[in-house]
Structures are given as C-alpha cells and as structure tokens.
Amino acid sequence: MSKEAFKKFVREKPELSQLVLKGSTTWQKLYETYDLYGENATVWQEMLSSPSSSHSKTSLSSFSVLMELVKNIDLHTLQKGITGLQKAIGILQELSNKEEKTPSPYEERPIHKYYED
C-alpha cells in the first residue's frame, strides 16, 4: 500500500485525524494498521466507533479543545520553567542596570592630625 493511498483514506475519514490530535493513537500506528489490514477491515469500524471518537464528533468547539489542552498540562513542570525564566530575567536585569561605579579619588589624610581621647 502506498502513502498516497493512505493519505486519501485518511482524508475520507477525518475521525482518524481527531484520534491522533487527542493522543489516542499515532500516525505511525494508523499507517501500520492500514498497511496490514487495508481499507475495508473491521479494525477501522472498531477504532471509529470507540467512545473517544464519538466524543470528539459531538464536541469539537474551540472551548472544549482548549480545555483538553489545559487538562494535559503538567503544572509542576510549568512552574519550574517559569521560575527558571524569572531567574534568567533577573540576571539580565542586573547586568543591564549595573553601572560601573567609579571609585572616589584617593584623599590623603593629614599626617599630624591628633585625635582627642
């Protein structure tokens, strides 16, 4: 089976691309299944009739897609990344705001100055 035939098959069944976008499967697995079983296998019916694909058919609004993305975010990793960025920005600010302080010129003290006790 050729790649072009697989691409045509996927264009005819957009539910397959939704499965990949949701993370249920990968393009590689779909292609291997297509290569092994062909277009008319019952595997495709099972895959397309799964609850996850019927859910994606009914709720494809942008808000639900956004909520799915938010659910998959690891907050601990995100917090570590933000903390690292804050540190880097702080260092850059220190370097850019740091003005070279010129030392005050040396003033000699009087040699014969007496201090009262």
C-alpha positions in Angstrom: 0.0 0.0 0.0 1.3 3.4 -0.9 1.5 6.6 1.3 -0.7 8.4 -1.2 -3.5 5.8 -0.8 -3.2 6.1 3.0 -3.5 9.9 2.7 -6.6 9.6 0.6 -8.1 7.1 3.1 -7.4 9.5 6.0 -9.0 12.4 4.1 -12.1 10.3 3.6 -12.2 9.6 7.4 -11.4 12.8 9.3 -12.2 11.0 12.6 -8.8 9.3 12.3 -7.1 12.7 12.4 -9.1 13.6 15.5 -7.9 10.4 17.2 -4.3 11.5 16.5 -4.9 15.0 17.8 -6.4 13.7 21.0 -3.4 11.5 21.6 -5.4 8.2 21.3 -3.1 6.9 18.6 -0.3 8.0 16.3 0.0 8.3 12.6 2.6 5.5 12.5 0.2 3.1 14.2 -2.6 4.1 11.8 -0.4 3.6 8.8 0.8 0.2 10.0 -2.8 -0.9 10.6 -3.7 0.4 7.1 -0.7 -1.4 5.6 -1.6 -4.7 7.4 -5.4 -4.8 7.1 -6.3 -2.5 4.2 -9.2 0.0 3.9 -12.1 -2.3 4.4 -11.1 -4.1 7.6 -13.3 -4.2 10.7 -10.5 -2.7 12.7 -11.4 0.8 11.3 -15.0 0.4 12.4 -13.9 -0.6 15.9 -11.5 2.3 16.0 -14.1 4.8 14.8 -16.9 3.6 17.0 -14.9 3.9 20.2 -16.3 6.2 22.9 -13.4 8.6 22.5 -14.0 9.2 18.8 -17.8 9.7 19.3 -17.0 12.2 22.0 -14.7 14.1 19.6 -17.5 14.2 17.0 -20.0 15.8 19.3 -17.8 18.4 21.0 -15.4 20.0 18.6 -15.9 23.5 19.8 -12.8 25.6 20.3 -13.5 25.9 24.1 -13.6 22.1 24.6 -10.4 21.7 22.6 -8.8 24.4 24.8 -10.0 22.6 27.9 -8.5 19.3 26.7 -5.1 21.1 26.3 -5.3 22.6 29.7 -6.0 19.2 31.3 -2.8 17.8 29.8 -0.5 20.5 31.2 1.8 19.4 34.0 1.7 22.3 36.4 4.8 21.3 38.3 6.9 21.3 35.1 5.3 24.6 34.1 6.1 26.2 37.4 9.8 25.0 37.2 10.0 26.6 33.7 8.5 29.9 34.9 10.9 30.0 37.9 13.9 29.4 35.6 12.7 32.2 33.3 12.3 34.6 36.2 15.8 33.9 37.4 17.2 34.4 33.9 15.3 37.7 33.5 16.6 38.9 36.9 20.2 38.2 36.0 19.7 40.0 32.7 18.2 43.0 34.5 21.1 43.1 37.0 23.6 43.0 34.1 21.9 45.7 32.1 21.2 48.0 35.1 24.6 47.6 36.6 26.5 50.9 36.2 30.2 50.8 36.8 30.8 52.7 40.0 34.0 54.8 39.7 35.9 54.8 42.9 36.2 58.1 44.5 39.7 59.6 44.2 42.1 58.9 47.0 42.3 61.7 49.5 45.3 61.7 51.8 44.8 62.2 55.5 46.8 64.8 57.3 49.9 63.2 58.8 50.0 65.3 62.0 46.4 65.2 63.0 45.8 64.4 66.6 42.7 62.6 67.8 41.3 63.6 71.2 40.6 60.7 73.6 
